[in-house]
Amino acid sequence: MKTLRLSSLEFKRLLQSRTAWLFILLTLLSPLAGFHLYQPASADTMLSMYLANPALAGGMVGGLLFGVLTIYELDRAARNRMDILMDAAVSPLQAARVRLLALIGAALLTLAAVLLVWFPISQRLIGSVFNRTDYVLAYLIFMGFAFPLAILAAACAYQFTRRADLSLVLFAAFSALSLTVWTDNWQLCWLNPCVWALSDDFSNFRIFASVFYMRLTWLTALSGLWLLSYLCIRRYGQGLLRSLLHNARRIYRPAIALSLLVCSGMAYIAQPFVDHSNPDMRVMTFDMLPSLKAVSCLDRTVRVRPNTAAGTVSGTATYLFQNSSGQAQTVAFGINPGYTVSSAKANGTDVPFSIGEYQEYNEAMLQISLPADQEIELVVEYGGFPQENGTTSTIQGSVEISEEYICLTHAELAPRLLNVMPASDSFRATIEIIVPKHMTVIPFGSAQAEILSEQEDGTVIWRYKSTGMGGILYAGDYIRQDIAAGGITIQFYYGRKHQAVMEAAGADKAIQAVVDYCTEHYGPLSFGTGGILKLIQSRVAGGGYAANGASLLDEADFTAVNLNDGNKGAVPGEVMIHELVHQWWGLANMFAPSGNADPWSAEGLTVYTTYRIVKDLYGEDYAQQAYVRQWQQEVDDYYLNFYVRNPAYLDALPEKMRLEISNSLTHVRQYCEMPLKILKAEELVGGEDEMDQILSGLFNRELDPAYPYLTYQNFLDACGLNEEDLNLG
């Protein structure tokens, strides 16, 4: 009670300090750095730009400020040569507890002020996709947790050294580790959490959970370290060692400190979010397993039950095998490393199984022993918290199970057969998944899911048929829009929160225009099947992919910022056209640049095709003004750029600045110079019709399976030109 009473007095004293208020005010303003100076969340979603980046910047800057304030306050008595008198009035140990609690109180007050001040600002900037829960969690976890961590770290440094100058150096070094050496390890970035994107339309559960876990791990570690430094607080007339021995006489103190440090170490090792897969992506031992010649799979049935509150999965997978060997066999499965198997029964009898420690491509190997029976029904009960690939640990979020969004791929959906082939041409499977009523289930591919039944608890069972070895499944609050174009039906799925954006951009008209135009001029998409092509908007993931009747469109392609990118189109509807053209140039055809500064990429042909479609829709005058003249102006400015004319000066710049300038210059070459080169090639080959024939030939060319990429040389050869012919002069 005395400690609390003194902490209250110390807190009031702290609030009377002009220095403390200066630090609090600077911390309150620190989110401003997230708009221009510090932007680790690179995606251009509204929540990334106007919530994640300000909160992360606030956490970094505010943490540094509170660390410095902590050292300043702890050194106040010694600086004023009042430490002897203070020690006589109050126990140094109690004084340390009091000051720590007062500083944490000031941090909590600052966080409350940040939440109040930035709420209306964030709400206005983010607009219709603003979410109170995301707002509170972002500022609490990204920013708020940084304050006590910094206070504990700085207090540790001072209590170990009893010198303000040395403490500042140690705290600065510890902070620098987080900002430099440790940036590739999401668990070690105590000051600057690895957050590359927040979703506007769907859940951010995974991101918040992983950062929260990291924060708690460090809070436990630094609390333990603080207790150790607490034991090192000097008693009057005694040095470090004698003070330590005296303070540690109460055995619970070092015991608690060591327990906290051990707990933090165990939490670090046992983190549930990312796997420990072999980082060498060239190693593919699982897929190279020899198939069991005497065993084949007749059928599969999977029932998946996601727990959207906990982010976990439980499932039952049933496999029907035919074993013609007359002997027991061991079947291998790929299973997500976060899953465990609770039981495996063959024809109703428990059979041995094991999961190996070695992991590869976000899979561990599950081995199950099958009896010698000719026909075997194997039932596997599995579940857990799905882990993500460790090679992408700093950009987590691809695996998501929440109330708003579900994404399960391959071994996350059910154990994937590795060494057993199907009895027919494909792996037949029936997939059932139980999701909240407001969700729509979308299997990636040609399969169509249908509602099987509604449950009394408000969930719905969806079912679909699959023929793949694994499978990819999406579920969320989707709107489906059917659009007839290019002789097929486009099933366009996008998040309900994005409805206003899609309607404003004229998504349906853009899709129809693109599919009609590109199908007529280049040919139909090879991954469309059965007269249906699904276009599915995903949670922000850093890109898309396409196959077997479906194509994934990244949420980031349809953000307000992206839809107003003048390099992609004059207005949002035209940017929408640009992103859809990538179905032909970028997904159906992959591109291979010869170097980082090479203008040849999917963007050149995509921008050119966008120009052609816009020209058909709105006329040549508009297309010339909105596209060709803009390209020419950007290219003219590019060749007048100081660093283009003097590359030696660019090489002399700091790496970060050099990369920013280089990326900007490369952007101009890809989005502006390359379309102008293609336009010149069009003139040289005889006009638009001739260029269409050339592009159609390139689009429908026979691909080399080992290198299925479209190169600049392929383009030049098809046109009968060389690089010098396309010099813009």
Phi, psi and omega in degrees: 000322179297321179297318179295319180296316179292326178296321178297318178294318179294323178297316178296320178297319181299323181284352175266358182272126177296324179297315179299317180294327176297315179295320179296316180296316178297322177295321178299326181272348188300330176302340178302329180297337181286351180272337183220318191272323185226106185227072181291331176282102191277341180292151182260034168288158181297319181290331176292312186286318190251002176229302183299308183297313176299318180293319178294318177296319178298321178294318181292307182293314180297321177299315178298318180296316180290330174296315178295317179300321180299311180297319179300316182287320180294332181269001186300313182295316179293322181296324179266007180056041178247007186296324180294316179295319179296317180296329179287327182277320183226138178304133178305325178293316179293322178299321179296318178295318181297312181295321178298313181295322179295317179294319177294323175300318177296323178295318179294320177298317179297316179298318178299318178295320178300313181299321181287315185290317186273351180301304181294328179294311180297318180300318180290318182292318185282326175078222190294338181266009178297135181228124183299320181297313177300320181299309182296315182296319181298311182287328178289311186276314183287321185254306188301318182294337180294330184294304179296328177297315179294320179298314179297316181297314180293320179296321176302312181302317182288319182291332175286318190260330185060024177229127183294316183296314180293325178296318178298319179296314180296317179295319178297319179294318179297319177293320181296325177302317180295325185274347184232279188300322186267006186295339180271001179239108186298336180281338184264348181282073186291330184265324185235082184304148178281099178229105184267341183193148166239141182276140173278319192266332187232190188286152172241025184305312185297316180297310181298319182295317182291319178293320178299317178298314178299316180299315180295323177300313180289325178298319177295315181296313182288331174295316176297317179294324178296319178298322176296316177294328176300321178290342181268001179298130187288133170271157185302125177078007182238149178273190185298309186295312181294324177295318179299313180297321180291315183290335182272004180299325172281100193300336182295334182295301177295331179296316178295318180300312181294323178298318179296318179294319178295317178300318180294321177296318178294321178296322178297314183290320187266018181306138187266002194270321182235153183275186178239042182297153174305122183291344179281102184290352179279342181281125184225052185294325181298315182283351180261005179298136177292139181285145174286115186291331185265000182238134176224155180260122180273323186195160176221144173226130182232131171240120185248135180234088177291138171263097188290341178281322183261348181076023182248171180229140165230142185207162175233120179245126180245126182241132176256112183252152169243123182243106183264003185279336186074010181231160175294147182226154177248116180263136180253138178233150167267129182226146179302134183299341178277353183266152169239160177251121181274330178199153174221120182237128175252116184053041176086358182247136177300136178233152181294146175211159178206151176242120182288156179283332181292136182232148184206131179052044177062033176222145165250162182262121174261124178245130181232132179274124178260146178287178183278004181302150181287318176244130186229129171256110181260124178245121182244124174261125185218170176164175179146194179263110186295134178265155176261165181295127182297338180290344179239035186296334181276355177231056181291164176126354181289326175267122185218130173225109182207180180293341185255337191201141175226131173224116179232127182236131170051249185291347172284334180280313180194157176307131186260127180296134181250322187237022177232129179266160179286154177288333178249202182286342184213163176280106178281137181208146171246120183251129173238137179223138181255117184227163174302153188301328185283354184270146171252131180266130182231105173286135178284118184132195185279345183295149178242127179273147177225154180285125179272314180195160175254137183265160180292337181275009177089004176264166182230139175263121175255150180222144172206162178260143180227154178234006183269165178293321177243244177151153177232134184226134174241147175211140180180184178276079186262148166257134178249131178234122179268128184230124178274121181198146176060025180079007178227174176255124177266119174265104185261115180251124175217157183297142182300325179297340182265006187300314182298320180295315182295319179293319179295325180277355182063051185301318182296318179291321179297315180299314180299315181297316183293311184295318178298312184295308185292324177295317180293319187270328185241332181123163181288156177291135184289338182266007171277135182226147175062026180074011182228136173230123176272131169248115188244123174278125180257168167300150182309122187224356179088014179154179180227178176205169184211146176179151167051050173087010182212154177219139182262131177247125182290138176307324182296339179292341188238022175285162180301322181294313181295319182290353175244022177281109183297337178288338182261338181175155185289327182224164182308320180299326180283327173295322175302317176302314180305310183295326180284329177298333177300343174300327178269310182253092180141322177253302177293333175230116176274151185244147181236099175287152180277345179192172183297327182267006183289128178288346182287118176199179177297335184294322183301305180293328179293314178296317178300314180295322176301315177302316181296318179294315179298323178299317177295324184281318191240358176101160185291322182300314180296315182297321178296315183291314187278340186238291189301313180294324177294318176302313184297319179297316180296319180292318177301315178295325180300312183284352172265354183298137183303316184285335174290319179281339181226071185298337180298325179291327177295318180295336182276350182284158172302152188304313183299314180295320180298318180293320179299315180292317180298316179297319179297318180291319177297322178304315179298317181294321182285318187269342184236309182293316182296315175302324177295322176296318178294323177296321177292320177299321178303316179295318184290329182274352175119002176126185186296317182299317179295319178295322177299319178298318179296311181294324176297319177296320178292321180295322185259014182295158175284122186275147171276114183303330181281337182210074187276050185243146176269120182257165177297323179294323174303315180296313181297317180298319180296328179274348185069036184233169171238173185301321183296329180298332184258016172297132183274359177074000000 
